[in-house]
Amino acid sequence: MSDPVVSADVMALAGELGAERSKPGWSHFSLALNSEQQEIRDWAHTFAADVIRPAAAEWDEREETPWPVIQEAAKVGLYGLDMNVNLFVDPTGLLMPLVHEELFWGDAGIGMSLKGTGLASSAIFSNGTPEQWSQWMGRCYGTPDDVRVAAFCSSEPGAGSDVSAIRTRATYDARTDEWVINGQKAWATNGGIADIHVVVATVDPSLGTKGQAAFVVPKSEVRGLEQGTKLRKHGLRASHTADVFFDNVRIPAANVLGGKEKLDERLARARSGESRNRNASMATFEMTRHIVGAQAIGIARAAYEVALEYAKTREQFGRPIIDNQGIAFKLADMALEIDAARLLVWRAANMSAALMRGETPDYRHGEGSMAKLKAGEVAVRVTEEAIQILGGNGYTREYPVERMHRDAKIYTIFEGTSEIQRLVIARAISGMRIR
């Protein structure tokens, strides 16, 4: 029997701690969404269910940009600069991944057609001046009556994960106060069909990645920008991906993001041996990877839901197949892995919003890479298990899981392969330059 004096002391201590920790500083952690977050998430889900899903198979087969769906999204406010600002201005950081998960739950190919423009507009926002925001960001999206898409052009045939290998050159012509761009970009979402192309090019090859800059290239205002081969892809087939060629493309000097004066200052610092903090550089990349992870979770969740419903209604040997542990345990693991990935994504999303809360992002262990790595690999595994649960039906195009499986695979490849994510995490936890 416990000592009543000790029990009283413990209760008094608990009361004191409870009173102290009920103050605001102890009440930040919550996994509950507020009413506005729920409303926006449900809005995106309804659009995904009513508009995207019914069109998914058709546009996957056509392998074309689903302009009617983009136009419909713009009309209801789900596509456009205002929507992106709405999602970005959230001190919890959760709105962006919430909406991405729902749209990609609808269909990943159409989802990428809706969200691929965000790569270019985000680059302008992250690297541009306020004047450049006003000039270019609205043009990335167009209007509900005249929708546009934009393209972010970084990767090249010989430069994917290794951005230091970028060979596209931007040379300044002082005589005309213009940049002249020459080179080839590969795997560009919306490449060639966009008006606004944001192009990463090398200005000073001797400086490696420190000698690179990003430029806004409006196709309608230049000569020499041409679409190359449109890729026929394994998945995300409703999203346009193509090579883009730049042959003596001339743009005004003011089109370098951040401005030429700041670029010249940055290049001078690099030439003198000054360098920025590595962690700050890593944080820039970490702050966007969770969004890609949210897309992968949307695909995984969609496949899991199809498999769960199928297992509950499909009968073999006189009973639903979910009555068998072999099936039930697969579904349990699928649910577990999706939730685990989402928690990593939400943590990274909350960290990404630190600046909005007046704080400094503190990515110590590559948390953004953890989120993207886990979510991408979960999407591949869950969609494969969904096919297995559906058996022969899952292998046919009569059921959507085969398309989801094709869509999922890219999430272990683009925006940094799984191997690159592990490298980032390993470097972060060890503090060593692991190769």
C-alpha positions in Angstrom: 0.0 0.0 0.0 1.4 3.4 -1.0 2.5 6.0 1.6 -0.3 8.6 1.7 2.2 11.4 2.4 4.2 10.5 -0.7 1.0 10.3 -2.7 0.0 13.8 -1.6 3.4 15.2 -2.5 3.2 13.6 -5.9 -0.3 15.1 -6.5 0.9 18.5 -5.4 3.9 18.3 -7.7 1.6 17.2 -10.6 -0.7 20.1 -9.9 2.1 22.6 -9.9 3.6 21.3 -13.2 0.1 21.2 -14.7 -0.5 24.8 -13.9 3.0 25.8 -15.3 2.7 23.8 -18.5 -0.8 25.0 -19.3 0.9 28.3 -20.4 1.1 29.0 -24.2 4.7 27.9 -24.5 3.7 24.3 -23.7 0.7 24.1 -26.0 2.1 24.3 -29.5 2.2 20.6 -30.5 -1.0 19.4 -32.2 -1.9 17.1 -35.0 -5.5 18.5 -35.1 -6.3 20.7 -38.2 -8.1 23.9 -37.6 -11.5 24.6 -39.2 -10.0 26.6 -42.1 -7.5 23.9 -42.9 -10.2 21.3 -42.9 -12.4 23.4 -45.2 -9.6 23.9 -47.7 -8.6 20.3 -47.6 -12.2 19.2 -48.1 -12.6 21.7 -51.0 -9.6 20.2 -52.8 -10.8 16.6 -52.0 -14.3 17.4 -53.5 -12.7 18.8 -56.7 -10.4 15.7 -56.9 -13.3 13.3 -56.5 -15.8 15.1 -58.8 -13.5 16.5 -61.5 -10.1 14.8 -61.5 -10.9 11.2 -60.9 -13.6 10.8 -63.6 -11.0 12.3 -66.1 -7.9 10.4 -64.9 -8.0 7.3 -67.2 -8.8 9.3 -70.3 -5.9 11.7 -70.0 -3.5 9.0 -68.9 -4.4 7.2 -72.2 -4.2 10.3 -74.3 -0.8 11.4 -72.7 -1.8 15.0 -73.1 -2.0 18.1 -70.9 -5.6 18.1 -69.5 -6.4 21.7 -70.3 -10.1 21.4 -69.6 -9.4 20.2 -66.0 -6.8 23.0 -65.5 -9.4 25.6 -66.7 -12.0 24.2 -64.4 -9.6 24.3 -61.5 -8.8 27.9 -62.4 -12.5 28.9 -62.5 -13.2 27.5 -59.0 -9.9 29.0 -57.6 -7.8 25.9 -57.2 -5.3 26.9 -59.9 -3.6 30.3 -59.9 -1.3 32.6 -58.1 -3.9 33.6 -55.5 -4.3 29.9 -54.6 -0.6 29.4 -54.2 -0.3 32.4 -51.9 -3.3 31.1 -49.9 -1.5 27.8 -49.3 1.8 29.4 -48.6 0.6 31.8 -46.0 0.1 29.3 -43.2 2.3 29.4 -40.1 1.8 25.7 -39.5 3.0 24.9 -43.0 0.3 22.2 -43.5 -2.0 23.7 -46.1 0.4 23.1 -49.0 0.9 19.4 -48.3 -2.8 18.9 -47.4 -4.0 20.2 -50.8 -1.3 18.4 -52.7 -2.2 15.1 -51.1 -5.8 15.5 -52.1 -5.2 16.5 -55.7 -2.8 13.6 -56.2 -5.2 11.3 -54.5 -7.5 12.2 -57.4 -4.8 11.5 -60.0 -1.1 12.1 -60.0 -0.8 12.9 -63.7 -3.5 15.6 -63.6 -2.2 16.7 -60.2 1.2 17.4 -61.7 -0.4 19.3 -64.6 -2.0 21.5 -61.9 1.0 21.8 -59.7 4.0 21.7 -62.1 3.7 25.5 -62.6 4.5 25.9 -58.9 8.1 24.8 -59.5 8.7 27.9 -61.7 6.6 30.3 -59.6 8.4 29.1 -56.4 11.8 29.7 -58.0 10.8 33.3 -58.9 9.5 33.9 -55.4 12.5 32.3 -53.7 15.2 34.0 -55.8 13.5 37.1 -57.4 13.0 40.7 -56.3 9.6 42.1 -55.4 9.5 43.8 -58.9 10.2 40.4 -60.5 7.4 38.8 -58.5 5.0 41.4 -59.8 6.2 41.1 -63.4 6.4 37.3 -63.8 4.5 35.3 -61.2 1.0 36.2 -62.5 2.1 35.3 -66.0 3.0 31.8 -64.9 -0.7 31.0 -64.4 -2.6 33.3 -66.7 -6.2 33.9 -65.9 -9.3 31.7 -65.5 -10.3 32.7 -69.1 -6.8 32.2 -70.5 -4.9 29.7 -68.3 -1.2 29.3 -68.7 1.5 26.9 -67.3 5.1 27.6 -66.5 8.2 25.4 -66.7 11.3 25.1 -64.4 14.3 24.0 -66.4 17.2 22.7 -64.4 18.0 19.1 -65.3 20.1 18.3 -68.4 21.0 15.0 -70.2 24.2 14.9 -68.2 23.1 16.8 -65.1 20.3 15.3 -63.0 21.2 14.8 -59.4 24.6 16.4 -60.1 23.7 20.0 -60.6 27.3 21.0 -60.8 27.4 19.4 -64.2 25.0 21.9 -65.8 26.4 23.0 -69.1 23.7 25.5 -70.3 25.5 28.8 -70.4 24.3 32.4 -69.9 26.7 35.0 -71.2 26.3 38.7 -70.6 26.4 41.0 -73.7 27.4 44.4 -72.4 26.8 46.0 -75.8 23.1 45.3 -75.7 22.7 44.8 -71.9 21.3 41.2 -72.5 21.9 37.7 -71.5 22.5 35.1 -74.2 21.5 31.6 -73.3 22.7 28.4 -75.1 22.1 24.8 -74.1 19.6 22.0 -73.6 17.3 21.2 -70.7 15.8 17.7 -70.2 12.8 16.3 -68.3 11.2 19.8 -68.0 7.6 19.7 -66.8 5.6 21.9 -69.2 8.8 22.4 -71.2 8.0 24.0 -74.5 4.2 24.4 -74.0 4.8 27.1 -71.3 5.4 30.8 -71.9 7.4 31.4 -68.8 10.5 29.2 -68.5 12.7 29.6 -65.5 16.1 28.4 -66.6 19.1 27.5 -64.4 22.3 28.3 -66.3 26.0 28.6 -65.7 27.5 32.1 -65.7 31.0 31.3 -64.5 32.0 27.6 -65.0 35.1 28.0 -62.8 32.9 28.4 -59.8 30.8 25.2 -60.1 27.4 25.6 -58.6 28.3 29.0 -57.1 28.6 30.2 -60.7 25.0 29.5 -61.6 22.0 31.7 -61.8 18.3 31.4 -62.7 16.7 33.4 -65.6 13.2 34.1 -66.6 12.7 33.4 -70.3 9.3 34.3 -71.8 8.9 32.2 -74.9 6.5 34.6 -76.6 9.1 37.4 -76.4 12.3 35.6 -77.6 13.7 33.7 -80.5 15.6 30.4 -80.3 13.6 28.6 -77.6 12.3 25.3 -79.0 10.7 22.3 -77.6 12.5 19.1 -78.2 11.3 15.5 -77.8 8.1 15.1 -75.7 8.8 12.2 -73.4 6.5 9.2 -73.4 6.6 8.2 -69.7 5.9 5.2 -67.6 3.7 7.3 -65.3 2.4 10.8 -64.8 1.3 10.6 -68.4 -1.2 13.5 -68.2 1.7 15.8 -67.4 3.7 17.2 -70.3 7.5 16.5 -70.0 10.0 17.5 -72.7 13.4 18.6 -73.7 13.9 22.3 -74.3 16.6 23.8 -76.5 18.1 27.3 -76.2 19.9 28.6 -79.3 21.3 32.1 -78.7 18.2 33.1 -76.8 18.5 36.8 -75.8 16.7 38.2 -72.8 17.1 41.6 -71.0 19.7 41.8 -68.2 16.9 42.4 -65.7 15.6 38.9 -66.3 18.2 37.3 -64.0 16.4 36.4 -60.8 17.6 38.6 -57.9 19.0 41.2 -60.3 22.4 41.5 -62.1 23.9 43.7 -59.3 23.3 41.0 -56.7 24.5 38.3 -59.0 27.8 40.2 -59.7 28.3 40.6 -55.9 27.6 36.9 -55.3 30.1 35.9 -58.0 32.7 38.3 -56.6 32.4 36.7 -53.2 32.7 33.3 -54.6 35.8 34.2 -56.6 37.4 35.7 -53.4 36.8 32.4 -51.6 33.9 33.4 -49.5 31.1 30.8 -49.1 27.7 30.7 -47.4 26.9 28.4 -44.6 26.3 24.8 -45.8 23.4 24.3 -43.5 21.6 27.4 -44.8 22.1 26.0 -48.4 20.8 22.6 -47.4 17.8 24.2 -45.7 16.8 25.8 -49.0 16.4 22.4 -50.6 14.9 20.8 -47.5 12.1 23.4 -47.4 10.4 22.1 -50.5 10.9 18.3 -50.5 8.0 17.6 -48.2 5.6 18.9 -50.8 6.7 16.1 -53.2 6.3 13.7 -50.3 2.7 14.8 -49.9 2.0 14.0 -53.5 3.4 10.5 -53.1 1.2 10.0 -50.0 -1.9 11.0 -52.1 -1.1 8.2 -54.6 -0.4 5.7 -51.8 -3.6 6.5 -50.0 -5.7 6.2 -53.1 -4.3 2.8 -53.9 -4.7 1.7 -50.3 -8.4 2.7 -50.3 -9.1 0.8 -53.5 -7.4 -2.3 -52.1 -9.2 -2.1 -48.8 -12.6 -1.8 -50.4 -11.8 -4.6 -52.8 -10.7 -6.9 -50.0 -13.9 -6.2 -48.1 -16.1 -7.1 -51.0 -14.2 -9.7 -53.0 -15.1 -13.2 -51.9 -13.1 -16.4 -52.3 -14.0 -19.7 -50.7 -17.2 -18.2 -49.3 -15.8 -15.2 -47.4 -14.3 -11.8 -48.1 -10.6 -12.0 -48.7 -9.8 -9.6 -45.9 -10.8 -12.4 -43.5 -7.4 -13.9 -44.4 -4.5 -12.7 -42.3 -2.3 -12.7 -45.4 -4.5 -9.9 -46.9 -5.5 -8.2 -43.6 -1.8 -7.8 -42.5 -0.8 -6.3 -45.9 -3.5 -3.7 -45.4 -2.5 -3.0 -41.8 1.1 -2.4 -43.0 -0.1 -0.2 -45.8 -2.1 2.0 -43.4 0.8 2.1 -40.9 3.3 3.2 -43.6 1.1 5.9 -45.0 0.5 7.4 -41.6 4.2 7.2 -40.8 5.1 9.0 -44.0 2.5 11.6 -43.5 3.8 12.4 -40.0 7.3 12.9 -41.5 5.8 15.2 -44.2 3.9 17.2 -41.6 6.9 17.7 -39.4 9.0 18.9 -42.4 6.1 21.1 -43.5 5.9 22.7 -40.0 9.7 23.3 -40.0 9.5 24.9 -43.5 7.1 27.5 -42.1 9.5 28.6 -39.4 10.4 31.9 -41.2 6.7 32.8 -41.3 6.6 32.4 -37.5 9.6 34.6 -37.1 11.9 31.7 -36.4 14.9 30.2 -38.1 14.5 26.8 -39.9 16.6 24.2 -38.1 17.0 21.1 -40.3 19.6 19.2 -38.4 19.0 15.7 -39.8 17.8 16.3 -43.3 14.2 16.2 -42.2 12.9 17.3 -45.6 14.8 14.6 -47.3 13.5 12.1 -44.7 9.9 13.0 -45.6 10.5 12.8 -49.4 12.4 9.5 -49.1 9.9 7.8 -46.9 6.9 9.0 -48.8 8.3 8.0 -52.2 9.3 4.5 -51.2 6.0 4.0 -49.3 4.0 5.0 -52.5 5.9 2.4 -54.6 5.4 -0.3 -52.0 1.8 0.4 -51.2 0.7 0.6 -54.9 2.5 -2.7 -55.6 0.8 -4.4 -52.7 -2.5 -3.0 -53.9 -2.0 -4.8 -57.2 -1.1 -7.9 -55.4 -4.4 -7.8 -53.3 -6.4 -7.3 -56.4 -4.6 -10.1 -58.2 -5.2 -10.3 -61.9 -7.7 -7.5 -61.7 -5.0 -5.2 -60.3 -2.8 -5.8 -63.4 -5.5 -4.6 -65.8 -6.5 -1.1 -66.7 -10.0 -1.8 -65.6 -8.8 -0.9 -62.1 -6.8 2.2 -61.3 -4.1 0.6 -59.1 -1.9 -0.2 -62.1 -1.9 3.4 -63.1 -1.2 4.5 -59.5 1.7 2.0 -59.4 3.2 3.5 -62.6 2.7 7.0 -61.2 4.3 6.2 -57.9 7.7 5.1 -59.2 8.9 8.5 -60.2 8.8 9.6 -56.6 12.0 7.5 -55.9 13.7 9.2 -58.9 12.8 12.9 -59.5 13.4 15.8 -57.1 16.3 13.9 -55.8 16.6 10.1 -56.1 16.2 7.9 -53.0 20.0 7.5 -53.0 20.5 11.2 -53.0 18.1 11.6 -50.1 20.0 9.1 -48.1 23.2 10.9 -49.0 21.8 14.2 -47.7 20.5 12.6 -44.5 23.9 10.8 -43.9 25.8 14.0 -44.4 23.4 15.8 -42.0 23.6 13.3 -39.2 27.4 12.8 -39.5 28.6 16.2 -40.4 30.9 14.5 -42.9 31.3 14.9 -46.7 30.1 11.4 -47.5 30.4 10.5 -51.2 
